[in-house]
Amino acid sequence: MRTISVPEARKLIQQGAVLIDVREADEHARERIPGARSAPLSKGVPPVCNDVAVVFHCRSGNRTAASAHLLRDAAAGAACEGFLLEGGLEAWKAAGLAVEADRKAPLELMRQVQIAAGGLALVGFVLGMTVDPAWHAVSGLVGAGLLFAGASGWCGLAKVLAVMPWNRAAA
């Protein structure tokens, strides 16, 4: 599958190509290229339109590049030509093109996990240094949880945060 520049992608979109955002739904809700369809890779191979060129994008181009074989197969199965947007949403913005943003949408779930885990680790460290060394166990548990999440693909903290009231509308 060919990687194309922002100007090439824009031209294809103006000619009727479909733009598919493979990021998670919460990322798409917060910021997106106007007209992009949300089809998270985590939900499987995104559906594509028959006989219409498709441009896949993510935030930086890394996710689409890593999944190029899946995206290529999806496009080929629908008898259409598929492309990867080089640099993704970040390159689109860097080119000065419009994006839709909803700053009222919750932060992306992974950013929430990073904030919560970092906060818990820091609190455990500070309390361990100032109150009682036993508080260092909090930092250790957070680290173990992150290690498990990375190794298994399942993050308990993300599951808990996903059902919080501020995330229910985006889920």
C-alpha positions as CSV (number, residue, x, y, z in Angstrom):
1,M,0.0,0.0,0.0
2,R,1.4,3.4,-1.0
3,T,2.0,6.1,1.5
4,I,0.9,9.5,0.2
5,S,1.6,13.1,1.3
6,V,-1.1,15.5,2.7
7,P,-1.5,17.4,-0.6
8,E,-2.0,14.1,-2.5
9,A,-4.5,12.9,0.1
10,R,-6.4,16.1,0.0
11,K,-6.6,15.9,-3.8
12,L,-7.9,12.3,-3.6
13,I,-10.5,13.3,-1.0
14,Q,-11.7,16.2,-3.1
15,Q,-12.1,13.7,-6.0
16,G,-14.3,11.4,-3.8
17,A,-11.9,9.2,-1.9
18,V,-13.1,8.1,1.5
19,L,-11.0,9.1,4.5
20,I,-10.9,6.5,7.3
21,D,-9.6,7.3,10.8
22,V,-8.2,4.1,12.4
23,R,-7.7,5.7,15.8
24,E,-9.9,4.9,18.8
25,A,-13.3,6.4,19.0
26,D,-12.4,8.6,21.9
27,E,-9.4,10.0,20.0
28,H,-11.6,10.7,16.9
29,A,-14.3,12.4,19.1
30,R,-11.7,14.8,20.5
31,E,-10.0,15.8,17.2
32,R,-10.5,14.7,13.6
33,I,-10.1,15.6,10.0
34,P,-13.5,16.9,8.7
35,G,-15.4,14.1,6.9
36,A,-13.2,11.3,8.2
37,R,-15.0,8.1,9.2
38,S,-14.1,6.5,12.5
39,A,-13.1,2.8,12.2
40,P,-10.8,1.9,15.1
41,L,-8.3,-0.8,14.3
42,S,-9.0,-2.3,17.7
43,K,-12.5,-3.3,16.4
44,G,-11.0,-5.2,13.5
45,V,-10.4,-4.4,9.9
46,P,-12.2,-1.3,8.9
47,P,-15.0,-1.6,6.3
48,V,-14.3,0.2,3.1
49,C,-16.4,1.2,0.1
50,N,-16.4,-0.7,-3.2
51,D,-14.7,0.9,-6.1
52,V,-13.8,4.1,-4.2
53,A,-10.3,5.0,-3.2
54,V,-9.6,4.9,0.5
55,V,-7.1,7.0,2.5
56,F,-6.4,5.6,6.0
57,H,-4.9,7.8,8.7
58,C,-4.1,7.8,12.4
59,R,-2.5,10.4,14.6
60,S,1.1,10.2,13.4
61,G,1.2,7.5,10.7
62,N,2.7,4.8,13.0
63,R,-0.5,2.8,13.5
64,T,-1.4,2.8,9.9
65,A,2.1,1.8,8.9
66,A,2.2,-1.0,11.4
67,S,-1.2,-2.3,10.2
68,A,-0.6,-1.6,6.5
69,H,-1.0,-5.3,5.6
70,L,-4.5,-5.4,7.2
71,L,-5.5,-2.2,5.6
72,R,-4.2,-3.3,2.2
73,D,-6.2,-6.5,2.5
74,A,-9.4,-4.6,3.4
75,A,-9.0,-2.3,0.4
76,A,-8.2,-5.2,-2.0
77,G,-11.2,-7.2,-0.7
78,A,-13.5,-4.2,-1.6
79,A,-11.9,-3.8,-5.0
80,C,-10.6,-0.3,-4.2
81,E,-7.2,1.4,-4.1
82,G,-6.0,2.1,-0.6
83,F,-3.5,4.7,0.6
84,L,-1.8,5.6,3.9
85,L,-1.6,9.3,4.9
86,E,2.0,10.0,5.7
87,G,2.3,11.6,9.1
88,G,-1.4,11.2,9.9
89,L,-3.5,13.9,11.6
90,E,-0.4,15.6,12.9
91,A,0.9,16.1,9.3
92,W,-2.5,17.3,8.2
93,K,-2.5,20.0,11.0
94,A,1.1,20.9,10.2
95,A,0.1,21.6,6.6
96,G,-2.3,24.2,8.0
97,L,-5.5,22.2,7.0
98,A,-8.7,22.3,9.0
99,V,-9.5,19.9,11.8
100,E,-12.6,19.6,13.9
101,A,-11.9,19.6,17.6
102,D,-14.2,19.1,20.6
103,R,-12.3,20.2,23.7
104,K,-15.3,19.2,25.8
105,A,-14.8,15.6,24.8
106,P,-12.9,13.6,27.5
107,L,-9.2,13.1,27.1
108,E,-8.2,10.0,25.2
109,L,-8.4,7.0,27.5
110,M,-4.7,6.2,27.2
111,R,-3.9,9.7,28.3
112,Q,-6.2,9.3,31.3
113,V,-4.4,6.0,32.2
114,Q,-1.0,7.8,31.9
115,I,-2.2,10.6,34.2
116,A,-3.8,8.3,36.8
117,A,-0.9,5.9,36.8
118,G,1.7,8.7,37.0
119,G,-0.2,10.4,39.8
120,L,-0.6,7.2,41.8
121,A,3.1,6.4,41.4
122,L,4.1,9.9,42.4
123,V,1.8,9.9,45.4
124,G,3.2,6.5,46.5
125,F,6.8,7.8,46.2
126,V,6.1,11.0,48.1
127,L,4.2,9.3,50.9
128,G,6.9,6.6,51.0
129,M,9.6,9.3,51.5
130,T,7.7,11.5,53.9
131,V,5.2,9.3,55.9
132,D,6.1,5.6,55.8
133,P,8.2,3.5,53.4
134,A,5.3,1.0,53.1
135,W,3.7,3.6,50.8
136,H,6.3,2.7,48.1
137,A,4.1,-0.4,47.5
138,V,1.6,1.9,45.7
139,S,4.3,2.8,43.2
140,G,5.3,-0.9,42.8
141,L,1.7,-2.0,42.2
142,V,1.2,0.7,39.6
143,G,4.4,-0.4,37.9
144,A,3.3,-4.1,38.0
145,G,-0.1,-3.1,36.6
146,L,1.5,-1.2,33.7
147,L,3.9,-4.1,33.0
148,F,1.0,-6.5,33.0
149,A,-1.0,-4.2,30.7
150,G,1.8,-4.0,28.2
151,A,2.5,-7.7,28.2
152,S,-1.1,-8.9,28.0
153,G,-2.9,-6.1,26.2
154,W,-5.5,-5.9,29.1
155,C,-5.4,-2.8,31.3
156,G,-7.5,-2.8,34.5
157,L,-7.1,0.9,35.0
158,A,-8.3,1.6,31.5
159,K,-11.4,-0.6,32.1
160,V,-12.2,1.3,35.3
161,L,-11.6,4.7,33.7
162,A,-13.8,3.8,30.7
163,V,-16.9,3.5,32.9
164,M,-16.4,6.7,34.7
165,P,-19.2,9.3,34.2
166,W,-17.1,11.6,32.1
167,N,-16.3,8.8,29.6
168,R,-19.7,7.2,29.2
169,A,-20.7,9.5,26.3
170,A,-17.5,8.8,24.3
171,A,-17.6,5.0,24.8
